[in-house]
């Protein structure tokens, strides 16, 4: 699939039945896409059926997700442009497990991609253990992969451990542009379960027409 991210850049991403593209820049109404997304999620899960009330909840969830991401994508920001988003529906679940977002980022003058990756690491008091910073080979070249367990306040007054996984590409031919693929899980267990699928998606990314 191709998704035009700006006049200068195009991202190509190989998808399979687990990943659903989110139509950020089309005339699709959220309600229409919500219905289509649930239908597609069910089509690859043989024998799975939903009662009418449950299906309506699923469709409304997808529609709400599209509305939120469209609002974010339309925000006027010079440094970050939300380019594309995908949702992952694993196993027999229909509701999205996570959202993966791509953005093109203009790096501040003098701040290279290595320093940008360093700045993604949360302060020690806001994370559980050290971050994992590794490299991943993709069709778009080498990406820096930053995984960290974040400590967040829970509604009951306690604390929870969430997972953030971010991939960063240095755009070829540009010292001031990076492409970021980010994902977030409210459960560290879910983050572990989806790690392989995230790596597969990142490895499939190809960039074209980058200035």
C-alpha positions in Angstrom: 0.0 0.0 0.0 1.1 3.5 -0.7 0.3 6.5 1.5 1.4 10.0 0.4 2.8 11.7 3.4 3.8 15.1 1.9 4.8 16.6 -1.4 8.3 15.3 -0.8 7.7 11.9 0.7 5.9 8.7 0.1 5.8 5.6 2.4 5.1 2.2 1.1 4.1 -0.4 3.7 3.4 -4.1 3.2 0.3 -5.0 5.1 -1.3 -8.4 5.9 -4.6 -9.3 7.4 -3.6 -8.2 10.9 -2.9 -4.6 9.9 -5.7 -2.2 8.9 -4.8 1.1 7.3 -6.5 4.2 8.8 -7.8 6.6 6.1 -6.5 9.9 7.6 -6.8 11.9 4.4 -9.9 10.6 2.5 -13.5 11.6 2.5 -14.4 8.3 4.3 -16.7 9.1 7.2 -15.6 7.7 10.5 -18.8 5.7 10.8 -18.4 4.2 7.3 -14.8 3.2 8.1 -15.7 1.8 11.4 -18.2 -0.6 9.8 -15.7 -1.6 7.1 -12.9 -2.1 9.5 -14.9 -4.4 11.7 -16.1 -6.3 8.6 -12.5 -6.8 7.5 -11.3 -7.8 10.9 -14.0 -10.4 11.1 -13.4 -11.7 7.5 -10.0 -13.1 8.5 -11.3 -14.8 11.7 -13.2 -17.9 10.5 -16.2 -18.7 12.6 -16.0 -15.6 14.8 -19.4 -13.9 15.2 -20.5 -10.8 17.1 -23.9 -10.1 18.6 -25.4 -6.9 17.3 -24.7 -4.8 20.4 -21.1 -5.9 20.6 -20.6 -5.2 16.9 -22.0 -1.7 17.3 -19.5 -1.1 20.1 -16.7 -2.3 17.9 -17.7 -0.1 15.0 -18.1 2.9 17.3 -14.6 2.2 18.7 -13.0 2.3 15.2 -14.9 5.4 14.2 -13.8 7.2 17.4 -10.2 6.1 16.7 -10.3 7.6 13.2 -11.8 10.9 14.5 -9.0 11.2 17.1 -6.2 10.5 14.6 -7.6 12.9 12.1 -7.7 15.7 14.6 -4.1 15.0 15.5 -3.1 14.8 11.8 -4.7 18.2 11.1 -2.8 20.0 13.8 -0.5 22.7 12.4 2.9 21.6 13.6 6.1 22.5 11.7 8.2 19.8 13.3 6.0 16.7 13.2 3.5 15.7 10.5 1.3 12.6 11.2 1.5 10.9 7.9 -0.1 7.5 8.2 -1.6 5.2 10.8 -2.4 1.5 11.1 -4.2 -0.6 13.6 -3.3 -4.1 14.7 -6.0 -6.6 15.4 -4.4 -9.8 16.7 -5.7 -13.3 17.2 -9.4 -13.5 17.4 -9.8 -10.0 18.8 -11.7 -7.5 16.6 -11.0 -4.3 18.6 -7.6 -2.6 17.9 -4.8 -3.8 20.1 -2.5 -1.0 19.2 -2.2 1.9 16.8 1.0 2.5 14.8 1.7 6.0 13.6 4.2 7.3 11.1 5.4 10.9 11.1 8.0 12.9 9.3 10.1 15.0 11.8 12.2 18.0 11.0 15.2 17.9 13.3 16.3 21.2 14.9 19.5 22.6 13.4 22.5 20.8 14.8 20.5 18.0 16.3 21.3 14.8 14.3 19.3 11.7 14.3 21.5 10.0 16.9 20.9 12.8 19.4 17.2 12.7 18.5 17.1 9.0 19.4 18.9 9.7 22.7 16.2 12.3 23.5 13.5 9.7 23.1 14.7 7.9 26.2 12.6 8.9 29.2 14.2 10.1 32.5 15.2 7.2 34.8 12.5 8.0 37.3 9.8 7.7 34.6 10.8 4.3 33.3 11.1 0.8 34.6 14.6 -0.4 34.0 17.0 0.6 31.2 15.8 1.2 27.6 16.6 -1.2 24.8 18.2 0.7 21.9 19.0 -1.5 18.9 19.2 -1.4 15.1 16.8 -3.0 12.7 17.4 -3.6 9.0 14.5 -2.6 6.8 13.7 -2.0 3.1 14.2 1.7 3.9 17.6 1.2 5.4 18.7 0.9 9.0 16.3 2.0 11.7 17.0 2.8 15.3 14.6 0.9 17.6 13.9 2.3 21.0 11.9 0.2 23.4 11.2 1.2 27.0 8.9 0.4 29.9 7.3 3.6 31.2 6.0 4.0 34.7 2.6 5.9 34.7 0.1 6.9 37.3 -2.9 4.5 37.5 -6.5 5.7 38.0 -6.5 4.0 41.5 -3.6 6.1 42.7 -1.0 3.4 42.1 1.4 3.0 39.2 1.4 0.9 36.0 4.0 -0.2 33.5 3.3 0.6 29.9 5.4 -0.1 26.8 6.6 2.3 24.1 8.3 1.1 20.9 9.6 3.7 18.5 11.6 3.2 15.2 13.6 6.1 13.7 15.0 6.3 10.2 17.4 8.9 9.0 16.0 10.2 5.6 18.6 9.6 2.9 19.9 12.8 1.4 18.7 15.0 4.3 20.4 15.8 7.5 17.4 17.5 9.0 14.6 15.0 8.4 13.8 11.7 10.2 10.8 9.4 9.9 9.4 8.0 13.1 7.1 4.9 13.6 5.7 4.8 17.1 3.5 2.5 19.0 2.3 2.4 22.6 0.8 -0.3 24.8 -1.0 0.2 28.1 0.2 -3.3 29.1 3.8 -4.5 29.1 2.5 -8.0 28.3 0.7 -6.8 25.2 3.9 -5.0 24.2 5.8 -8.3 24.3 3.2 -10.2 22.4 3.1 -7.6 19.6 6.9 -7.0 19.3 7.5 -9.4 16.4 4.6 -8.0 14.4 5.9 -4.5 15.0 9.4 -5.5 13.7 7.8 -7.1 10.7 5.8 -3.9 9.9 8.9 -1.7 10.3 11.0 -4.0 8.2 8.5 -3.6 5.3 8.7 0.2 5.2 10.1 1.7 2.0 10.5 5.5 1.3 10.3 7.0 -2.1 10.7 10.6 -3.4 12.3 11.9 -0.3 13.9 15.3 -0.7 
